[in-house]
Amino acid sequence: MQKGLSTISVERRLEVIHELDAAGGTLLDYFLLIFLSCVIATFGLVLNSGAVIIGAMLIAPLMPTILRTALSLVRGDVRRLGNSLTILLAGTFLALVLSTLLGNLVSAGGLNFLEILPSEVTGRTQPTLFDLAVALAGGAAGAYALAQPRLSATLPGVAISTALMPPLCVVGIGVSQGSWEISWGALLLFLANLVAIVFAGSIVFAAMGFGPISTIRRGHLVPRALLLPTSLLLIMAVPLGGIMLHIADDAHENSLIHNSLVSWLTNSSSDNQLVSFDKEWQMDHLQIEATVRSTNDISRDQALDVQREIASEISKTVALKLLVVPVTLLDPITPLPQTPSPPPPTPGATGTAIP
């Protein structure tokens, strides 16, 4: 594999540098594409449409700019590095401002489209180490495909896998709704994708001979140019790992609550059924609201029993609210046999009916 990565010719390296310099076109082209992709992505998020969001990913010019940043970092090209970072920050700022304005627009007046945040929005607010791994693979694939002309057709797929514009638009939507939790989670996802792409792209570019490979001496496993993205990657992994552990703990807690409710309902009556449950952390306790179907009345003592069991299982103070939907079960009914009706009277010669 190392031999395959090292066979990039000098001419091809110069072509890659030129392609990345010209990828965004002029500044007008770049900011116009940022504007259009942000509009498409924001409305796709509001409409909860994955297809529209994918379209915004395809036209967003952020990926080439990030790869140009990685290449400039590896080559030690300070001028290109500063230019790439400036363009990237300007495009990011434009997307944030525009998505915030659009978020205010669609939520103004009596018809608020963001009164309940769509799943495409909330799904981008809790990034984990899995998202970091996807961005690492996408960044490596993008850099490798860019250096290999025969693989250029895979770049749109890389742009989709490493979502950059949608998290930015979610940040703006969160700001427009005053939800800093939404904004912070989406911003963390964007930064994780950005750092991972720069890191993976730098590794691939260095392995292909773009960087100052001669500076790697015995005892130095990582070029000096890669120390910054490596450090940033490790820093980003800390909050993502924390969120991942929180999600895992929450899933385990949900499983314990579900099992406790189902076990209690089954022991009470085989006809009882758990419909759903929600939980919300209050100031000093966990509020659980469960909806159940039951053929019998559930007494207060029975509800206290399951409340104690749940509190013991999850080791937390629990307040339980049971919404009981009464169910009436009827035995099967066999239809009664039908009595045959008498035959119709036969008419006589004079037209008088003869019984």
C-alpha positions in Angstrom: 0.0 0.0 0.0 2.8 2.4 0.8 4.3 1.8 -2.6 0.9 2.6 -4.2 0.7 5.9 -2.3 4.2 6.9 -3.2 3.8 6.6 -7.0 2.2 10.1 -7.4 4.3 11.9 -10.0 5.6 15.4 -9.5 3.4 16.6 -12.4 0.3 15.1 -10.8 1.2 16.8 -7.4 1.3 20.1 -9.2 -2.0 19.4 -10.8 -3.6 18.6 -7.5 -2.3 21.8 -6.0 -3.7 23.7 -9.0 -7.0 21.9 -8.8 -7.5 22.8 -5.1 -6.5 26.4 -5.8 -9.2 26.6 -8.5 -11.8 24.3 -6.8 -13.9 27.1 -5.4 -13.7 29.3 -8.5 -13.6 33.0 -7.8 -14.6 34.4 -4.4 -17.9 35.3 -5.9 -18.5 31.8 -7.0 -17.5 30.4 -3.6 -19.8 32.6 -1.6 -22.6 32.1 -4.0 -22.4 28.4 -3.6 -22.2 28.8 0.2 -25.3 30.9 0.0 -27.3 28.5 -2.2 -26.2 25.3 -0.3 -27.1 27.0 3.0 -30.5 27.9 1.8 -31.1 24.4 0.5 -29.8 22.7 3.6 -31.8 24.9 6.0 -35.1 24.4 4.3 -34.3 20.7 4.0 -33.8 20.6 7.7 -37.0 22.5 8.3 -38.9 20.2 6.0 -37.2 17.1 7.5 -36.2 16.0 4.0 -33.1 13.9 3.7 -33.0 14.1 -0.1 -32.9 17.9 0.0 -30.2 17.9 2.6 -28.1 15.6 0.4 -28.5 18.0 -2.5 -27.1 20.8 -0.3 -24.1 18.6 0.6 -23.2 18.1 -3.1 -23.0 21.8 -4.0 -21.4 23.0 -0.8 -17.7 24.1 -1.6 -16.4 23.5 1.9 -14.8 20.1 1.3 -12.2 21.3 -1.3 -11.3 24.3 1.0 -10.7 22.0 3.9 -8.5 19.6 1.8 -6.6 22.7 0.6 -6.0 23.6 4.2 -4.7 20.1 4.9 -2.4 20.1 1.8 -1.0 23.6 2.7 -0.3 22.4 6.3 1.6 19.4 5.1 3.6 21.3 2.5 4.3 24.1 5.0 2.8 26.7 2.6 2.0 29.5 5.0 0.5 31.7 2.3 -2.0 29.1 1.0 -2.7 28.0 4.6 -3.7 31.5 5.7 -5.7 32.0 2.5 -7.6 28.7 3.0 -8.4 29.4 6.6 -9.6 32.9 5.9 -11.9 31.7 3.1 -13.1 28.8 5.3 -13.9 31.0 8.2 -15.7 33.6 6.0 -17.9 30.9 4.4 -18.6 29.4 7.8 -19.7 32.8 9.1 -21.9 33.4 6.1 -23.7 30.1 6.6 -24.2 30.7 10.3 -25.7 34.2 9.7 -27.9 33.1 6.8 -29.2 29.9 8.6 -30.0 32.0 11.7 -32.0 34.5 9.6 -33.9 31.7 7.8 -34.6 30.1 11.1 -36.2 33.3 12.4 -38.1 33.6 9.1 -39.8 30.2 9.2 -40.6 30.5 12.9 -42.1 34.0 12.8 -45.8 34.6 13.1 -48.6 32.1 13.9 -47.3 29.4 11.6 -44.1 28.2 13.3 -42.4 25.4 11.4 -39.9 24.9 14.1 -42.3 24.7 17.1 -41.3 21.0 17.2 -37.7 20.5 15.9 -37.6 17.9 13.1 -35.5 14.8 13.6 -33.1 15.9 10.9 -32.2 18.8 13.2 -32.1 16.9 16.6 -30.2 14.1 15.0 -27.2 16.4 14.5 -26.9 17.6 18.1 -25.3 14.6 19.8 -22.1 13.7 17.9 -20.1 10.7 19.0 -16.8 9.0 18.2 -18.6 7.2 15.4 -19.1 10.5 13.7 -15.4 11.2 14.1 -14.5 7.9 12.6 -16.8 8.6 9.6 -15.1 12.0 9.0 -11.7 10.4 9.3 -12.5 7.9 6.6 -14.2 10.5 4.5 -11.2 12.9 4.7 -8.8 10.1 3.8 -11.0 9.0 0.9 -11.3 12.6 -0.3 -7.6 13.3 -0.3 -6.8 9.9 -2.0 -9.5 10.3 -4.7 -8.4 13.9 -5.4 -4.8 12.7 -6.1 -6.0 9.9 -8.3 -7.7 11.2 -11.5 -9.4 7.9 -12.1 -11.2 8.1 -8.7 -12.5 11.6 -9.1 -16.1 10.3 -9.5 -16.1 9.2 -5.9 -15.7 12.8 -4.6 -19.5 13.5 -4.5 -19.9 10.5 -2.3 -17.2 11.8 0.0 -19.0 15.1 0.2 -22.2 13.3 1.3 -20.5 11.1 3.9 -18.7 14.0 5.5 -21.6 16.3 6.2 -20.4 19.8 6.7 -23.1 22.3 5.7 -26.1 20.7 7.6 -24.5 20.9 11.0 -23.6 24.6 10.4 -27.3 25.3 9.5 -28.4 23.4 12.6 -26.2 25.8 14.6 -28.0 28.8 13.1 -31.5 27.2 13.6 -30.6 26.6 17.3 -29.5 30.2 17.6 -32.8 31.4 16.0 -34.8 29.4 18.5 -32.7 30.3 21.5 -31.7 26.7 22.0 -28.0 26.8 22.9 -27.9 23.1 23.6 -28.9 22.4 19.9 -26.4 25.0 18.7 -23.5 23.6 20.8 -24.1 20.0 19.8 -24.2 20.8 16.1 -21.2 23.1 16.3 -19.3 20.3 18.0 -20.2 17.9 15.1 -19.0 20.5 12.5 -15.7 21.0 14.3 -15.2 17.3 14.7 -15.8 16.8 11.0 -13.5 19.7 10.1 -10.6 18.5 12.3 -10.9 14.9 11.3 -10.9 15.8 7.5 -7.8 18.0 8.0 -6.0 15.2 10.0 -6.9 12.4 7.6 -6.2 14.5 4.5 -2.8 15.5 5.9 -1.8 11.9 6.6 -2.8 10.8 3.0 -1.1 13.8 1.4 2.1 13.3 3.4 2.1 9.6 2.4 1.7 10.5 -1.2 4.8 12.7 -1.1 3.3 16.1 -1.0 4.8 17.1 2.3 8.3 17.5 3.5 8.9 13.8 4.0 12.6 14.4 4.2 12.1 16.0 7.7 11.0 12.6 9.1 14.1 11.4 10.8 14.7 8.3 12.8 12.8 8.5 16.1 10.1 10.8 14.6 7.0 8.9 13.8 4.9 11.9 12.9 6.0 14.9 10.8 6.0 18.2 12.6 3.3 19.5 10.3 0.9 16.8 11.6 1.3 17.7 15.3 -1.4 20.4 15.2 -4.2 18.4 13.6 -3.2 15.4 15.7 -3.5 17.5 18.9 -6.8 19.0 17.8 -8.2 15.6 17.0 -7.3 14.3 20.4 -9.0 17.3 22.0 -12.2 16.8 19.9 -12.3 13.1 20.9 -12.8 14.0 24.6 -16.2 15.6 24.4 -17.3 13.2 21.7 -16.4 10.3 23.9 -18.3 11.9 26.8 -21.4 12.2 24.7 -21.0 8.6 23.5 -20.8 7.4 27.1 -23.9 9.5 28.1 -25.9 8.0 25.2 -24.8 4.5 26.2 -25.8 5.1 29.8 -29.1 6.6 28.8 -29.9 3.5 26.6 -29.0 1.2 29.4 -31.3 3.2 31.8 -34.1 3.0 29.3 -33.7 -0.7 29.1 -33.9 -1.1 32.8 -37.1 1.0 33.0 -38.7 -0.9 30.2 -37.9 -4.3 31.6 -39.2 -3.3 35.1 -42.5 -2.0 33.7 -43.0 -5.0 31.4 -42.2 -7.5 34.2 -44.5 -5.8 36.6 -47.4 -5.6 34.1 -46.9 -9.3 33.1 -46.9 -10.5 36.7 -50.1 -8.5 37.4 -52.0 -9.9 34.4 -51.0 -11.5 31.1 -53.4 -9.1 29.3 -51.6 -6.0 30.5 -49.4 -4.2 27.9 -46.9 -1.3 28.0 -47.6 1.2 25.3 -44.8 3.7 25.8 -42.9 5.7 28.4 -41.1 9.0 28.5 -38.7 10.4 31.1 -37.5 13.8 32.0 -35.0 14.9 34.6 -36.4 17.4 37.0 -34.4 19.4 39.6 -33.9 16.5 42.0 -35.6 13.4 40.5 -36.4 11.6 37.4 -40.0 12.0 36.1 -41.3 8.9 34.3 -44.6 8.9 32.5 -45.8 5.5 31.3 -48.9 4.6 29.3 -50.2 1.1 29.8 -53.2 -0.9 28.6 -54.9 -2.9 31.4 -58.0 -5.1 31.8 -58.0 -4.3 35.6 -57.8 -1.3 37.7 -54.3 -0.5 39.0 -54.3 0.5 42.6 -52.0 3.0 44.2 -50.1 0.3 46.1 -49.4 -1.5 42.9 -48.1 1.6 41.3 -45.9 2.3 44.3 -44.4 -1.2 44.0 -43.2 -0.6 40.4 -42.0 2.9 41.3 -39.8 1.4 44.0 -38.5 -1.3 41.7 -37.5 1.2 39.0 -35.8 3.5 41.5 -33.9 0.5 42.8 -32.9 -0.7 39.4 -31.5 2.7 38.1 -30.4 4.0 41.6 -32.2 7.3 41.2 -35.1 9.1 42.8 -38.1 8.4 40.6 -41.5 10.0 40.3 -43.9 7.8 38.4 -47.1 8.8 36.5 -49.2 6.0 35.1 -51.7 6.6 32.3 -54.0 3.6 32.3 -56.0 2.8 29.2 -58.8 0.4 30.2 -59.3 -2.6 28.0 -62.4 -4.8 27.7 -61.8 -8.4 26.6 -64.8 -10.3 25.2 -65.1 -14.0 24.7 -65.6 -15.3 21.2 -69.3 -15.5 20.2 -70.7 -18.2 18.0 -73.6 -16.9 15.8 -77.0 -18.5 16.5 -78.4 -20.8 13.8 -80.9 -19.0 11.5 -84.6 -20.2 11.4 -85.7 -21.0 7.8 -88.4 -18.6 6.6 -91.8 -20.1 5.3 -92.2 -20.4 1.5 -94.1 -17.6 -0.2 -97.8 -18.2 -1.0 -98.8 -19.8 -4.4 -101.3 -17.7 -6.4 -104.6 -19.4 -7.5 -106.4 -19.4 -10.8 -108.4 -16.3 -9.9 -105.4 -14.5 -8.7 -106.2 -15.3 -5.0 -103.3 -16.5 -3.0 -103.7 -20.1 -1.8 -101.8 -20.7 1.4 
